[in-house]
Amino acid sequence: MSEATAAPQRHTFGPHLRATVLLGLPMVGAMLAQILMSITDTVMLGWLGAAPLAASVLGTQLFLILLLTGSGFAQAVVPLAAHALGGGDTTILRRAVRMGFWVVIAFSLATFPIMWFAQPIFIALGQAPELAQMADQYLTIAKWALLPNLMIMVLRSYFGVVNKAHVVLIITLLAAGLNAALNYAFIFGNWGAPAMGIEGAAIATLGSSLLSMLLLMLYANLHPSLRPHAVLQRFWRSDWAAFFEVVRVGWPIGISILAEFALFSFSAIMMGWFGTVPLAAHGIVMQIISVAFMVPLGLSQVATIRIGLAKGRKDAVEVAMAGKTVILVGVGFALAVSALLVLLPAPIISTFLDFSTADAPSILAFAIPLLAVAAAFQLVDTLQVLAAGLLRGLKDTRVPMQIALFSYWVVGIPAAYLLSQHTGLGAIGIWLGLAFGLTVASLLGMWRYYNRDRLGLI
């Protein structure tokens, strides 16, 4: 019996902590490797010039909106597969994963036309025609990476449930290396490749995505321990009950993810109203907390798997212990990060600045108080994402979606606008508004999780 399916001692913290850490480390590592690819793209396009960098950001935003929305269906595979594996039903596990593939294929086909018409969409949104054209050139190639990325997410969900997250980490690191090499070759025309500029970055994105997808598929199909699941065999066989279960569980997850993404995207728009230096400072602080956020985000997926396996075994005691362990690990990490950001703000921010430029000291001065606010809400940001993961493990996604929409768009955005525009707080008010929204999300989400028995979620 694999470690993922073996029941740990029900009343002891140690085995649960070990299982959480062993599953969490490779999952967090894979997410950090994914961020590394994004940073590589940004740095190399920055060497090319401001216009290609801006156009790639524009194109990537549209790509990300579709990818994040579709990722909800891929993440729905986690609780469905975990419940099946916990209950010892390989057939249901296979159907959940296979129909996860079917749903993301359908989603990709349905949304693909949006990227065909990227240029007129960007122009309609008030973007400069030359940037809209360059962004369209990027998406002409990069749009083909949407389906491979969603397929990768389904495979990641499956690999996490069957305790193969380390395989995802290794393959993501390989893909990150290929992404860097392809960027270097095709953006600048090195090693005999044509110099394609922004289109070269799109080739790197597509190439690394295809590599990850193919390697994960090969492993899933060929590894002896996974062959009994046969998730890629008889791929054409439908199971409409499982298909619509993936849709039912997944679409609220996608909307929840999109709501939080839009919250932080709109915060950048509001920060831009205060000028270039505040916006640059905001971007740096966002990069810092985005890297730190990979740990609670990884723990959130661990929570979904651990809770899902325990619920599949119909073991309420294990559900409680698994949840308590993930929360304690997450809170400990959040407090450590907060302390680090408070104690060393200048050195951390300075790693993103070139002090040979005139604006660097101003950006540093502006970013330090923003980072202080970010440090203050690390705990609630961690708790809200953990609550979402815990509830997904119980296949509870619709009410958490409502919590996300209310917290981010009824509380967070209005609070950020009012505090920044109608008080003396200025730009810091935007971050305080974000903190209010995340606090409400964490309180409501944790309340729902801790009342799971009374609400009939077990």
C-alpha positions as CSV (number, residue, x, y, z in Angstrom):
1,M,0.0,0.0,0.0
2,S,1.4,3.5,-0.9
3,E,2.0,6.1,1.6
4,A,-0.8,8.2,0.1
5,T,-3.4,5.5,0.8
6,A,-2.0,4.2,4.1
7,A,-4.0,5.5,7.1
8,P,-1.7,7.3,9.6
9,Q,-2.2,6.9,13.3
10,R,-5.5,8.8,13.8
11,H,-4.8,10.6,17.1
12,T,-1.1,11.5,16.7
13,F,0.3,14.7,15.2
14,G,3.7,13.3,14.1
15,P,2.6,11.0,11.2
16,H,0.2,13.7,9.9
17,L,3.0,16.3,10.0
18,R,5.4,14.0,8.2
19,A,2.9,13.2,5.5
20,T,2.0,16.9,5.1
21,V,5.7,18.0,4.7
22,L,6.6,15.1,2.4
23,L,3.8,15.9,0.1
24,G,4.1,19.7,0.5
25,L,7.8,20.1,-0.3
26,P,7.7,18.8,-3.9
27,M,4.4,20.6,-4.6
28,V,5.7,23.9,-3.4
29,G,9.0,23.3,-5.3
30,A,7.1,22.7,-8.6
31,M,5.2,25.9,-8.1
32,L,8.4,27.9,-7.5
33,A,9.9,26.3,-10.6
34,Q,6.8,27.5,-12.5
35,I,7.4,31.0,-11.2
36,L,11.0,30.7,-12.3
37,M,9.8,30.3,-15.9
38,S,7.8,33.5,-15.6
39,I,10.7,35.4,-14.2
40,T,13.0,34.1,-16.9
41,D,10.5,35.3,-19.6
42,T,10.3,38.8,-17.9
43,V,14.0,39.2,-17.5
44,M,14.9,38.2,-21.1
45,L,12.2,40.2,-22.7
46,G,13.3,43.1,-20.5
47,W,16.7,42.8,-22.1
48,L,15.0,43.1,-25.5
49,G,13.3,46.4,-24.6
50,A,10.3,48.1,-22.9
51,A,7.8,47.6,-25.7
52,P,8.3,43.8,-26.1
53,L,8.1,43.4,-22.3
54,A,4.9,45.5,-22.1
55,A,3.3,43.6,-25.0
56,S,4.2,40.2,-23.4
57,V,2.6,41.3,-20.1
58,L,-0.5,42.3,-22.1
59,G,-0.7,39.0,-23.9
60,T,0.1,37.0,-20.8
61,Q,-2.7,38.6,-18.8
62,L,-5.3,37.4,-21.4
63,F,-3.7,34.0,-21.5
64,L,-3.7,33.8,-17.6
65,I,-7.3,34.8,-17.3
66,L,-8.3,31.8,-19.5
67,L,-5.8,29.5,-17.9
68,L,-6.8,30.3,-14.3
69,T,-10.5,29.9,-15.1
70,G,-9.9,26.6,-16.7
71,S,-7.6,25.5,-13.9
72,G,-10.6,25.1,-11.7
73,F,-11.7,22.0,-13.7
74,A,-8.2,20.6,-13.3
75,Q,-8.2,21.2,-9.6
76,A,-11.6,19.6,-9.3
77,V,-9.8,16.3,-10.1
78,V,-8.0,16.4,-6.7
79,P,-11.0,15.9,-4.4
80,L,-12.7,13.5,-6.8
81,A,-9.7,11.3,-7.3
82,A,-8.7,11.5,-3.6
83,H,-12.2,10.4,-2.5
84,A,-12.0,7.5,-4.9
85,L,-8.5,6.5,-3.8
86,G,-9.3,6.9,-0.2
87,G,-12.3,4.6,-0.7
88,G,-10.2,2.1,-2.7
89,D,-12.2,2.6,-5.9
90,T,-9.7,2.6,-8.8
91,T,-12.4,2.8,-11.4
92,I,-13.9,6.0,-10.1
93,L,-10.4,7.5,-9.8
94,R,-9.7,6.6,-13.5
95,R,-13.0,8.1,-14.6
96,A,-12.4,11.3,-12.6
97,V,-9.0,11.9,-14.2
98,R,-10.0,11.0,-17.7
99,M,-13.1,13.2,-17.6
100,G,-10.9,15.9,-16.2
101,F,-9.0,15.7,-19.5
102,W,-12.2,15.8,-21.4
103,V,-13.5,18.9,-19.6
104,V,-10.3,20.9,-20.1
105,I,-10.2,20.0,-23.7
106,A,-13.8,21.2,-24.1
107,F,-13.0,24.4,-22.2
108,S,-9.9,25.1,-24.4
109,L,-12.0,24.6,-27.6
110,A,-14.7,26.9,-26.2
111,T,-12.3,29.7,-25.2
112,F,-9.7,29.4,-28.0
113,P,-11.5,31.9,-30.3
114,I,-10.9,34.7,-27.7
115,M,-7.2,34.5,-28.4
116,W,-7.8,34.5,-32.1
117,F,-9.2,38.0,-31.8
118,A,-6.7,39.3,-29.2
119,Q,-5.7,42.4,-31.2
120,P,-9.2,44.0,-31.6
121,I,-9.9,43.1,-28.0
122,F,-6.8,44.9,-26.7
123,I,-7.5,48.0,-28.9
124,A,-11.1,48.1,-27.7
125,L,-9.7,48.1,-24.1
126,G,-7.7,51.3,-25.0
127,Q,-4.3,49.8,-25.5
128,A,-1.9,51.4,-28.0
129,P,-2.2,49.8,-31.5
130,E,1.5,48.9,-31.7
131,L,1.4,47.1,-28.3
132,A,-1.9,45.3,-29.3
133,Q,-0.2,44.1,-32.5
134,M,2.9,42.8,-30.6
135,A,0.7,41.1,-28.0
136,D,-1.3,39.4,-30.8
137,Q,2.0,38.2,-32.3
138,Y,2.9,36.6,-29.0
139,L,-0.5,35.0,-28.6
140,T,-0.5,33.7,-32.2
141,I,2.0,31.1,-30.9
142,A,1.4,31.1,-27.1
143,K,-2.3,30.3,-27.5
144,W,-1.4,26.7,-28.5
145,A,0.0,26.3,-25.0
146,L,-3.4,26.7,-23.3
147,L,-4.5,23.1,-23.6
148,P,-1.1,21.6,-22.8
149,N,-1.0,23.7,-19.6
150,L,-4.4,22.6,-18.6
151,M,-3.6,19.0,-19.3
152,I,-0.5,19.4,-17.1
153,M,-2.7,20.7,-14.3
154,V,-4.9,17.6,-14.5
155,L,-1.9,15.4,-14.4
156,R,-0.4,17.4,-11.5
157,S,-3.7,16.9,-9.6
158,Y,-3.6,13.1,-10.3
159,F,0.1,12.8,-9.4
160,G,-0.4,14.7,-6.1
161,V,-3.2,12.4,-5.1
162,V,-1.1,9.2,-5.8
163,N,1.9,10.6,-3.9
164,K,4.0,11.3,-7.0
165,A,4.4,15.1,-6.5
166,H,8.2,14.7,-6.7
167,V,7.9,13.6,-10.3
168,V,6.0,16.8,-11.1
169,L,8.9,18.8,-9.4
170,I,11.6,17.0,-11.5
171,I,9.7,17.5,-14.8
172,T,8.9,21.1,-14.0
173,L,12.6,21.8,-13.4
174,L,13.5,20.2,-16.7
175,A,10.8,22.3,-18.4
176,A,12.2,25.5,-16.7
177,G,15.6,24.7,-18.1
178,L,14.3,24.2,-21.6
179,N,12.2,27.4,-21.3
180,A,15.4,29.4,-20.5
181,A,17.4,27.8,-23.3
182,L,14.6,28.4,-25.9
183,N,14.2,32.0,-24.7
184,Y,17.9,32.6,-25.1
185,A,18.0,31.0,-28.5
186,F,14.8,32.3,-30.2
187,I,14.4,35.8,-28.6
188,F,17.9,36.9,-29.5
189,G,18.9,34.5,-32.3
190,N,21.6,32.6,-30.4
191,W,23.0,29.1,-31.3
192,G,22.0,29.5,-34.9
193,A,18.3,30.1,-34.2
194,P,16.4,32.9,-35.8
195,A,16.0,36.1,-33.7
196,M,12.2,36.2,-33.2
197,G,11.9,38.7,-30.3
198,I,8.6,38.4,-28.5
199,E,7.5,35.4,-30.7
200,G,10.6,33.6,-29.5
201,A,9.3,33.9,-25.9
202,A,6.1,32.4,-27.1
203,I,8.0,29.5,-28.7
204,A,9.7,28.9,-25.3
205,T,6.4,28.8,-23.5
206,L,4.9,26.4,-26.0
207,G,8.0,24.2,-26.1
208,S,8.4,23.8,-22.3
209,S,4.6,23.2,-21.9
210,L,4.7,20.4,-24.5
211,L,7.7,18.8,-22.8
212,S,6.1,18.8,-19.4
213,M,2.8,17.4,-20.8
214,L,4.5,14.6,-22.7
215,L,6.8,13.5,-19.9
216,L,4.0,13.5,-17.3
217,M,1.8,11.4,-19.7
218,L,4.6,9.0,-20.4
219,Y,5.2,8.5,-16.6
220,A,1.5,8.1,-15.9
221,N,1.2,5.5,-18.7
222,L,4.4,3.5,-18.2
223,H,5.3,3.5,-14.5
224,P,4.4,0.1,-12.9
225,S,2.8,1.6,-9.8
226,L,0.4,3.7,-11.9
227,R,-0.5,1.2,-14.7
228,P,-3.4,-0.2,-12.7
229,H,-5.1,3.2,-12.8
230,A,-4.9,3.3,-16.6
231,V,-5.9,6.9,-16.7
232,L,-4.7,7.4,-20.4
233,Q,-6.0,4.1,-21.7
234,R,-9.3,3.9,-23.6
235,F,-9.2,7.7,-23.6
236,W,-12.2,7.9,-26.0
237,R,-14.6,6.2,-23.5
238,S,-17.0,8.7,-22.0
239,D,-18.5,8.8,-18.5
240,W,-20.9,11.7,-18.5
241,A,-21.8,11.4,-14.8
242,A,-18.0,11.9,-14.0
243,F,-17.7,14.6,-16.7
244,F,-20.5,16.7,-15.2
245,E,-19.2,16.1,-11.7
246,V,-15.8,17.6,-12.7
247,V,-17.7,20.6,-14.2
248,R,-19.9,20.9,-11.0
249,V,-17.0,20.9,-8.6
250,G,-14.6,22.8,-10.9
251,W,-16.3,25.8,-12.2
252,P,-16.7,27.5,-8.8
253,I,-13.0,26.8,-8.2
254,G,-12.1,28.6,-11.4
255,I,-14.3,31.6,-10.6
256,S,-12.8,31.8,-7.1
257,I,-9.2,31.8,-8.5
258,L,-10.2,34.4,-11.1
259,A,-11.8,36.6,-8.4
260,E,-8.6,36.8,-6.4
261,F,-6.4,37.3,-9.5
262,A,-8.7,40.1,-10.6
263,L,-8.5,41.7,-7.1
264,F,-4.7,42.0,-7.3
265,S,-4.8,43.0,-11.0
266,F,-7.2,45.8,-10.3
267,S,-5.1,46.9,-7.4
268,A,-2.3,47.5,-9.9
269,I,-4.6,49.7,-11.9
270,M,-5.5,51.8,-8.9
271,M,-1.8,52.1,-7.9
272,G,-1.1,53.4,-11.4
273,W,-3.3,56.4,-10.6
274,F,-0.6,57.5,-8.2
275,G,2.3,57.5,-10.7
276,T,5.2,55.5,-12.0
277,V,7.2,55.2,-8.7
278,P,4.3,53.8,-6.7
279,L,3.4,51.4,-9.4
280,A,6.9,50.1,-9.6
281,A,7.1,49.7,-5.9
282,H,3.7,47.9,-5.9
283,G,5.0,45.5,-8.6
284,I,8.1,44.7,-6.6
285,V,6.2,44.0,-3.4
286,M,3.7,41.9,-5.4
287,Q,6.6,39.8,-6.8
288,I,8.0,39.3,-3.3
289,I,4.7,38.1,-1.8
290,S,3.9,36.0,-4.9
291,V,7.0,33.9,-4.3
292,A,6.1,33.6,-0.6
293,F,2.5,32.7,-1.4
294,M,3.7,29.5,-3.2
295,V,4.1,27.8,0.1
296,P,0.5,28.3,1.4
297,L,-0.8,27.7,-2.1
298,G,1.1,24.3,-2.1
299,L,-0.2,23.6,1.4
300,S,-3.7,24.3,0.2
301,Q,-3.4,21.6,-2.4
302,V,-1.9,19.3,0.2
303,A,-5.0,20.1,2.4
304,T,-7.3,19.1,-0.5
305,I,-5.5,15.8,-1.0
306,R,-5.2,14.9,2.7
307,I,-8.8,15.8,3.5
308,G,-10.1,14.1,0.3
309,L,-8.3,10.8,1.2
310,A,-9.6,10.9,4.7
311,K,-13.2,11.6,3.6
312,G,-12.9,8.8,1.0
313,R,-12.2,6.5,3.9
314,K,-15.1,8.1,5.8
315,D,-12.9,8.9,8.7
316,A,-14.0,12.1,10.4
317,V,-11.1,11.9,12.9
318,E,-8.5,11.8,10.1
319,V,-10.3,14.8,8.4
320,A,-9.9,16.8,11.6
321,M,-6.3,15.8,12.2
322,A,-5.2,16.4,8.6
323,G,-6.8,19.8,8.6
324,K,-5.4,20.8,12.0
325,T,-1.9,19.8,10.8
326,V,-2.0,21.8,7.6
327,I,-3.3,24.8,9.4
328,L,-0.6,24.7,12.0
329,V,2.2,24.3,9.4
330,G,0.6,27.2,7.4
331,V,0.3,29.5,10.3
332,G,3.9,28.8,11.4
333,F,5.2,29.6,7.9
334,A,3.1,32.8,7.7
335,L,4.4,34.1,11.0
336,A,8.0,33.4,9.9
337,V,7.5,35.2,6.6
338,S,5.9,38.2,8.3
339,A,8.9,38.4,10.7
340,L,11.3,38.3,7.8
341,L,9.5,41.0,5.8
342,V,9.4,43.3,8.9
343,L,13.0,42.8,9.9
344,L,14.7,42.9,6.5
345,P,12.5,45.0,4.2
346,A,15.3,47.1,2.5
347,P,17.6,44.2,1.6
348,I,14.7,42.1,0.2
349,I,13.4,45.0,-1.9
350,S,16.8,46.0,-3.0
351,T,17.4,42.7,-4.8
352,F,14.8,43.9,-7.4
353,L,16.4,47.4,-7.9
354,D,19.3,48.8,-9.9
355,F,20.7,51.6,-7.8
356,S,22.5,53.1,-10.8
357,T,19.1,54.4,-11.9
358,A,17.7,57.7,-10.5
359,D,14.4,56.3,-9.4
360,A,15.7,53.4,-7.3
361,P,15.9,55.2,-3.9
362,S,12.4,56.6,-4.4
363,I,11.0,53.2,-5.2
364,L,12.7,51.6,-2.2
365,A,11.3,54.3,0.1
366,F,7.8,53.8,-1.3
367,A,8.0,50.0,-1.2
368,I,9.0,49.6,2.4
369,P,5.7,50.7,4.0
370,L,3.8,48.6,1.4
371,L,5.9,45.6,2.3
372,A,5.0,46.2,6.0
373,V,1.3,46.0,5.2
374,A,1.9,42.9,3.1
375,A,3.8,41.4,6.1
376,A,0.8,42.2,8.4
377,F,-1.7,40.3,6.2
378,Q,0.5,37.2,5.5
379,L,-1.5,35.3,8.2
380,V,-4.9,36.0,6.8
381,D,-3.8,35.4,3.2
382,T,-2.5,32.0,4.3
383,L,-5.6,31.2,6.2
384,Q,-7.9,32.1,3.3
385,V,-6.1,29.9,0.8
386,L,-5.9,27.0,3.3
387,A,-9.6,27.3,4.0
388,A,-10.3,27.1,0.3
389,G,-8.1,23.9,0.0
390,L,-9.7,22.3,3.1
391,L,-13.2,22.9,1.8
392,R,-12.3,21.6,-1.7
393,G,-11.2,18.4,0.0
394,L,-14.8,18.0,1.1
395,K,-16.0,18.8,-2.5
396,D,-17.4,22.1,-1.1
397,T,-16.7,24.7,-3.8
398,R,-19.9,26.7,-4.5
399,V,-20.2,28.5,-1.2
400,P,-16.4,29.2,-1.1
401,M,-16.8,30.8,-4.5
402,Q,-19.5,33.1,-3.1
403,I,-17.2,33.9,-0.1
404,A,-14.4,34.8,-2.6
405,L,-16.6,37.0,-4.7
406,F,-18.0,38.8,-1.6
407,S,-14.7,39.2,0.2
408,Y,-12.7,40.4,-2.8
409,W,-15.2,42.4,-4.8
410,V,-17.8,43.6,-2.2
411,V,-15.3,44.2,0.6
412,G,-11.7,44.3,-0.8
413,I,-11.9,46.4,-4.0
414,P,-14.3,49.1,-2.5
415,A,-12.3,49.3,0.7
416,A,-9.1,49.8,-1.4
417,Y,-10.7,52.5,-3.5
418,L,-12.2,54.4,-0.6
419,L,-9.1,54.2,1.6
420,S,-6.8,55.3,-1.2
421,Q,-9.0,58.0,-2.8
422,H,-11.0,59.4,0.1
423,T,-8.6,59.3,3.1
424,G,-5.1,60.6,3.7
425,L,-3.7,57.1,3.4
426,G,-3.1,57.4,-0.3
427,A,-1.4,54.3,-2.0
428,I,-1.1,52.4,1.3
429,G,-4.9,52.4,1.5
430,I,-4.9,50.1,-1.5
431,W,-3.0,47.5,0.4
432,L,-5.1,48.0,3.5
433,G,-8.2,47.3,1.4
434,L,-6.6,44.1,0.1
435,A,-6.0,43.1,3.7
436,F,-9.6,43.7,4.6
437,G,-10.8,41.6,1.8
438,L,-8.4,38.7,2.6
439,T,-9.4,38.9,6.3
440,V,-13.1,38.5,5.5
441,A,-12.3,35.6,3.2
442,S,-10.2,33.9,5.9
443,L,-12.8,34.4,8.6
444,L,-15.7,33.1,6.6
445,G,-13.8,30.2,5.0
446,M,-12.4,29.0,8.3
447,W,-15.8,29.4,10.0
448,R,-17.3,27.2,7.3
449,Y,-14.6,24.5,7.6
450,Y,-14.8,24.4,11.4
451,N,-18.6,24.0,11.2
452,R,-18.4,21.2,8.6
453,D,-20.2,18.7,10.7
454,R,-23.2,21.0,11.4
455,L,-23.3,22.0,7.8
456,G,-23.4,18.4,6.6
457,L,-20.0,18.6,4.7
458,I,-18.6,15.4,6.2
